[in-house]
C-alpha cells in the first residue's frame, strides 16, 4: 500500500527584543551605536574582536541616527540578515537619538506546525 504524505506545514518565528541602557560587560546579542555616541563603530569593532573574536558583525548604517549595529553572527542562522537588521532599526528608531548606545537581547523561538494525512 503506497501512501503519500502531503506537507501542508507552516513555519513562524516569534521574536522578542529587549532594549536596555548600555553597561559593562557590553555584549549581549545586539549593540546599537548612535551617530554621536560616546564610542563609534571602529571602537566597537575593536572591542568585539578583543572580547569575542568572530562572534559579532559590526554593520554600518548609511542613514538615520543609528550609525552602526553590532550583531551576534549566530542570529543570522535564525533570521535573514537584512530582515533582522531592518526589524531592529524599525523598533529602536522610536526611542533613540544620535547619542544613544543601547544593547539589546533577542530571544528567537521557531514554531513549526505540520499537517499530514494519516
N, C-alpha and C positions, 0 to 999 in steps of 0.2 A: 504494500500500500504506500503510494507516494503522497506525502503531504507537503504542501507549500506553505511556508511561514511568511506572511506579509509583515513588513516592518512599517508600522504607522506611528512611529515614535516621534517624540518632540524633545527638544533639549532647551533648557533655560538656565541662565546663570543669575543668581541673586547676588548683588554686590552691595556691601555695606562699607561706607567710608567714614572714618572718624578723624576729624581735624582737631589739632590742639596746638598750643604755643610750642615753639622750639625750645628744647633744653638738652642737657647732656645726660647720657650719651645721645647723639643726634640722630642716629639711624634707626628708622623703622622701615616702612615699605616705600614711602614717598617723602621727598623733601621739596617744597616749593620755594623758589627764591625770587623775591620781588626785584624789580629793576634798580631800586635804590636801597636794597637790604644791606645789612652790616657786612655780609660776605657775598662774594659774587660766584658765578658758575665755575670759574677756574679754581678758586679756593675750595669749593665743594668737591670738584673733581679730584683734587689732590687729597682731600680728606677721605673720600670714599675709597680711593685707590690705596691709601695707607691703612685704613681700618678694615676694609673688606674687598680686597683685590678681585676684580672681575665680577662682583656681585651686583653692582649698580651701574646704570647708564645715565649720564647727565645729558639731557635733551634741552637744547637752547630754543627759545621761542622767538619768533620774529616780531610779533605784535602783542599788544596788551601790556598790563602792568606786571605780569609774571615773566621774568627773564629766562628762567630755566627750571627744569624739574629733574630731580634725581630719582630714578625709579629702580626698584629691585628687579633685575632682569628676569628672575623666575616668574614674575607676574605675567610676562608676555607669553608664557606657555599656556596660560589660562584664558587670557583675553588678548585679542589683537592689539598690537602696539598703538596704532592710530586711534582706535576706539577707546582704549583705556585713557590715553592722554587727553583726548577730546572731552571725555566724561569728567575727568578730574578738573580740567580747566573750566568747564561749564559750571560745575558746582562751586568751586573755590572763588570764582570771579565775583560772586555775590557779596563776599565779606572780607576781601583782601584789598590792600593798597600796594603801592610801589615799594614801601619799606618792609613789607611782610616777609617773614621767614617762618614757614609753617611746615610741621611734619604731619604726615597722615598715615594712619594704619588702615589697611584694606583687608577685608575678610571676604573671600570669594567662596561661594558654595555652588557646585554644579548639581543640577537636578535633572535626572534623566527619567523619562516615562515612556514605556513602550507598550504597544497593544499588539497582541498576536492572536491569530485564530487557533483554537485548540480543538 
